[in-house]
């Protein structure tokens, strides 16, 4: 996998981890009174205590550590990118050279395609003549 695909993958991982982290924090946050003018929030319905209460309090730490780890991996991938030499002008010049090379190759391929189509027509004509001769029981000239 090339480095750009790895970067895209890492961005998706960071987004997914952040989404899950924020969702978990929002889900597990206790109700908070916004103002003295509002009534107290209703008490939460009685539920079974979580199986592992210590894991419940550790979950934000674990998720934030995963987010930091993913960000560090992204930074490492960015650091592995090749450094552009010569600045923007050199890059534009290189792009122009590659475009010219691409155009030349495209023209050569177009010439080869036209020659192949011409040869195909000739073969089709000869095949048609051969089948006509076989059907008419003529001897070839």
N, C-alpha and C positions, 0 to 999 in steps of 0.2 A: 504494500500500500504506500502510495506516495505521501509526502509530508503535508500537502494541502488537504488530502482526504483525512489524514490523521488529525489535522487542526480542526476540520469540520466535525469530526467525530468527538473531539474533546470539547468543542463548543456545545454540542448537543448534550454531552455528559454534564457539563457545568449547568446548562439550562435545566435539565431534568433534576439534578440534585438541588438546585436553588428552588425550583418549583415545589419539590417534595418537602424541603426544609421549611419553607414559608407556610405551606399547607399544614404541616404537622404543628408548627408553632401556633398557627391560628386555631386549629382544632383543639389543641390542648390548653390554650390560654384560659385562665379563669375569667369570669365576667368582671368588668370594672365599671364602677359608677362614674358616669361622665360629668355630672353636675349635681349639686345639692337639690336642684329643682326637680330632678327626675327621681322616681321611686327606686327603692333598692331592687336589684335584679332578682328574679325568682331563684330560689335555691335549685341546684341541679337535681335531677331525678336520682333516686337511689339506684346505684348500679353495683354490680359485683366489683370488689376491689381488683385492680389489675394484678395479673399473675406475678409480675415482677415489678414492684413499685420502684426499685432502684434503677431499673432499666428505663422507666418512664422519665425520671429526672435526668438521666444521662443521655437521653435521646438527642436533645439539642446539641450537646457537646459532640456527640458522634457524627451528627449530620454536618455540623459546621467544620469539623475536621476533614470530612470527606470533600466538602466544598473547597477548602483550602488546598487539599491534596490535588484535586482536579485543576485548580487554578495554577498550581506550581508545575504540573505536567504540561499545561498549555504554555506557560512561560518557557519551559525547556524546549518545547517544539518550536516556538517562535525564535528562540536563540539558535536553533539548528538550521534555520532558513539561510540560504546563501546571501551574502552581502552584495548588494548591487554596487558595482564599481563604475565610477565615472559620472555618476549623477544622472539626471533626467535626460540631458542631451545625448549622452552615450546610449542610454536605453532606447531613445527614439530613433537614433541612427541604426542600432541593431535591429529594431523592429522593421525599419524600412528595408534593410538588407534581407531580412528573412522574408518579407513580403515580396520583394523582387525575385528572390529565389523560388518562392512558392508560385509566383506567376509564370516563371520560366518552365518549371516542372509541369504546371497545369497546361501550358501551351504544347509541350512535348507530348503529354498524355492525350491531348485533343487530336494532335496529328496522328498518333498511333491508333486512336479510336477510329478516325476517318479512314485510315488505310485498312484497318481490320473490317470495317463495314463494307468498303469497296471489294475486298477479297471475298467476303461473305456473299455479296451479290453475284460475283463471278462463279463461286462454287454453286450457288443456288441455280444459276442459269445453266451451268454444265449438268447439274443433277436433273434439272427439268428436261434438258435435251436428251439425256441418257434414258430417262423414264419414258419420254415420248418415243424414242427409237425402240425401246423394248416393247412398248404397247403396240406400236405400228409394225412391229417385226421387220424393221428396216435394218440394214447393215449400216454401221456408222461410216461417214464419208472418209 
